[in-house]
Amino acid sequence: MLFKDTYQEITTPSEALFKDKGSKFIARAFPVYSDEEVKNILLELRKEYYDARHHCYAYILNPDQSAFRINDDGEPSGSAGKPIHGQLLSHDLTNVLVVVIRYFGGTKLGIPGLINAYKTATKEALSATTIITKTLNDVYALKFDYPLMNVVMRVIKEENLNQISTQLEQNCYLEIEVRKNDSERIQSLLKNIYGLDVKYLRMQ
């Protein structure tokens, strides 16, 4: 059975502004790949918007969206981080951080108003960037003697496999990327080539 072997990311940072009753909500979206990266961006934004009342955020990491965090930064519980996170999920994104910086305008918005403001600001920031789809891939190492070169390269060409590293000498070494849902079939195809050593390395 096939499972989902694609995920979506944003390609570039983006920004959007939402205003309500004098309050300004500046949404900043970033592609991120680690907790450390998130931490550094949050520190920079706190310096840049040092006079803002709240820096609320949500982020999701990893192709399977397995790591995430939500922060209301002093806003009523569930009124800021959760709607930001909700927009990341509804766009089916990962490896993404959205920080919404709020400048208070003097009038309280109430919980529904806050939820709407954080949600809308996030949505607009995400629509201001490009979203791309990536595939989950398995990486294999192939070892073989030079006479097998044509046979191995034919399979790589016919299956349109991406070569990551190549060392073609008397003893040849290749690393190839195979889309997750094709992995079992390609592995079986390669293992049928006598004299070819196939080793699974990692998923990426």
C-alpha positions as CSV (number, residue, x, y, z in Angstrom):
1,M,0.0,0.0,0.0
2,L,1.3,3.5,-0.9
3,F,1.6,6.0,1.8
4,K,2.1,9.8,1.6
5,D,5.7,10.3,0.5
6,T,5.5,14.1,-0.2
7,Y,5.6,17.1,2.1
8,Q,5.4,20.9,1.6
9,E,7.7,23.7,2.5
10,I,7.9,27.4,1.9
11,T,10.9,28.6,-0.2
12,T,11.6,32.1,1.1
13,P,10.8,34.3,4.1
14,S,7.7,36.4,3.8
15,E,5.9,39.1,5.7
16,A,2.3,40.4,6.1
17,L,0.6,43.1,8.2
18,F,-2.9,42.8,9.7
19,K,-4.6,45.7,11.7
20,D,-7.6,45.6,14.0
21,K,-8.8,48.4,16.3
22,G,-5.4,50.1,16.4
23,S,-3.5,46.8,17.1
24,K,-0.8,45.9,14.5
25,F,-0.1,42.2,13.8
26,I,3.1,41.7,11.8
27,A,3.4,38.1,10.6
28,R,6.9,36.8,9.6
29,A,7.3,33.4,8.0
30,F,10.6,31.5,7.6
31,P,11.8,28.2,6.2
32,V,13.6,26.4,9.1
33,Y,15.2,23.0,9.7
34,S,16.2,22.9,13.4
35,D,15.3,24.1,16.8
36,E,18.5,26.0,16.9
37,E,17.5,27.9,13.7
38,V,14.2,28.8,15.3
39,K,15.9,30.0,18.5
40,N,18.2,32.3,16.5
41,I,15.4,33.8,14.4
42,L,13.3,34.5,17.6
43,L,16.3,36.3,19.2
44,E,16.8,38.4,16.1
45,L,13.1,39.4,15.9
46,R,13.0,40.3,19.6
47,K,15.9,42.7,18.9
48,E,14.3,44.1,15.7
49,Y,10.8,44.5,17.4
50,Y,12.1,45.2,20.9
51,D,9.1,47.5,21.7
52,A,6.4,45.1,20.7
53,R,4.1,43.6,23.4
54,H,3.9,40.0,22.1
55,H,6.0,37.7,19.9
56,C,3.6,34.7,19.4
57,Y,4.7,31.8,17.2
58,A,4.3,28.3,16.0
59,Y,6.7,26.0,14.1
60,I,6.7,22.5,12.6
61,L,9.8,20.5,11.7
62,N,10.6,17.3,9.8
63,P,9.1,15.7,6.7
64,D,6.6,13.8,8.9
65,Q,5.7,17.0,10.8
66,S,6.7,15.1,14.0
67,A,8.2,18.1,15.9
68,F,6.2,21.3,16.6
69,R,5.8,24.0,19.2
70,I,3.2,26.7,20.0
71,N,3.8,29.8,22.0
72,D,1.2,32.5,23.1
73,D,3.8,34.8,24.6
74,G,1.4,36.3,27.2
75,E,-1.7,36.4,25.1
76,P,-4.7,34.4,26.5
77,S,-4.2,30.7,26.2
78,G,-5.0,29.3,22.8
79,S,-5.7,32.7,21.2
80,A,-2.4,33.2,19.3
81,G,0.0,30.2,18.9
82,K,-2.9,27.8,18.2
83,P,-4.4,29.8,15.3
84,I,-0.9,30.3,13.8
85,H,-0.3,26.5,14.1
86,G,-3.7,25.8,12.6
87,Q,-2.8,27.8,9.5
88,L,0.5,25.8,9.1
89,L,-1.5,22.6,9.3
90,S,-4.3,23.7,6.9
91,H,-1.5,24.6,4.4
92,D,0.0,21.2,5.1
93,L,3.4,22.7,5.7
94,T,6.5,21.6,7.5
95,N,10.0,23.0,8.2
96,V,8.3,26.4,8.8
97,L,8.2,29.0,11.5
98,V,5.7,31.9,11.7
99,V,6.1,34.6,14.3
100,V,3.3,37.2,14.7
101,I,4.5,40.4,16.4
102,R,1.7,42.4,18.1
103,Y,1.8,46.1,18.8
104,F,-1.2,46.8,21.1
105,G,-3.5,49.6,20.0
106,G,-5.2,50.3,23.2
107,T,-8.5,48.4,22.6
108,K,-8.9,44.8,23.7
109,L,-10.0,42.5,20.9
110,G,-11.4,39.7,23.0
111,I,-10.5,36.0,22.4
112,P,-12.4,35.7,19.0
113,G,-10.8,38.9,17.8
114,L,-7.3,37.7,18.7
115,I,-7.9,34.3,17.1
116,N,-9.0,36.0,13.9
117,A,-6.1,38.4,13.9
118,Y,-3.4,35.8,14.4
119,K,-5.0,33.4,11.9
120,T,-5.4,36.1,9.2
121,A,-1.9,37.6,9.7
122,T,-0.4,34.1,9.3
123,K,-2.6,33.2,6.3
124,E,-1.5,36.4,4.5
125,A,2.2,35.8,5.3
126,L,1.9,32.3,3.8
127,S,0.2,33.5,0.7
128,A,3.1,35.9,0.2
129,T,5.6,33.2,-0.3
130,T,6.0,30.2,-2.6
131,I,5.0,26.7,-1.4
132,I,6.8,23.7,-3.0
133,T,6.2,20.0,-2.7
134,K,9.1,17.7,-2.0
135,T,9.3,13.9,-1.9
136,L,10.6,11.6,0.8
137,N,13.5,9.7,-0.7
138,D,15.6,6.7,0.3
139,V,19.4,6.9,-0.4
140,Y,21.2,3.7,-1.5
141,A,24.9,3.1,-2.0
142,L,25.8,1.0,-5.0
143,K,29.2,-0.8,-5.4
144,F,30.2,-2.6,-8.5
145,D,33.2,-3.4,-10.8
146,Y,33.6,-1.2,-13.9
147,P,32.3,-3.9,-16.4
148,L,28.9,-3.6,-14.8
149,M,28.8,0.2,-15.5
150,N,26.4,0.1,-18.5
151,V,23.9,-2.2,-16.9
152,V,23.7,-0.1,-13.7
153,M,23.6,3.2,-15.6
154,R,20.8,1.9,-17.8
155,V,18.6,1.3,-14.8
156,I,19.4,4.7,-13.3
157,K,18.5,6.4,-16.6
158,E,15.4,4.4,-17.3
159,E,14.1,4.9,-13.7
160,N,15.2,8.6,-13.8
161,L,17.1,8.2,-10.5
162,N,19.0,11.1,-9.0
163,Q,22.8,10.5,-8.4
164,I,24.1,12.2,-5.3
165,S,27.7,11.2,-5.5
166,T,29.7,9.3,-8.1
167,Q,33.1,7.6,-8.1
168,L,33.6,5.8,-11.4
169,E,36.9,3.9,-11.4
170,Q,37.9,0.3,-11.5
171,N,35.8,-0.2,-8.4
172,C,32.7,2.0,-8.8
173,Y,30.7,3.7,-6.1
174,L,27.4,5.6,-6.5
175,E,24.9,7.0,-4.2
176,I,21.4,7.3,-5.6
177,E,18.1,8.8,-4.4
178,V,14.9,6.8,-4.8
179,R,11.4,8.1,-4.1
180,K,10.0,6.3,-1.0
181,N,7.0,4.8,-2.8
182,D,9.3,3.4,-5.5
183,S,12.0,2.2,-3.1
184,E,11.0,-1.5,-2.8
185,R,10.6,-2.0,-6.5
186,I,13.9,-0.2,-7.4
187,Q,15.8,-2.1,-4.7
188,S,14.5,-5.4,-6.0
189,L,15.5,-4.4,-9.6
190,L,19.0,-3.5,-8.5
191,K,19.5,-6.6,-6.4
192,N,18.7,-8.7,-9.5
193,I,21.9,-7.4,-11.1
194,Y,24.6,-10.1,-10.4
195,G,27.8,-8.5,-8.9
196,L,26.1,-5.3,-7.7
197,D,26.2,-4.6,-4.0
198,V,23.2,-2.5,-2.8
199,K,23.2,-0.9,0.6
200,Y,20.5,1.3,2.2
201,L,22.0,4.4,3.8
202,R,19.2,6.8,5.0
203,M,16.0,8.6,4.3
204,Q,15.9,12.2,3.3
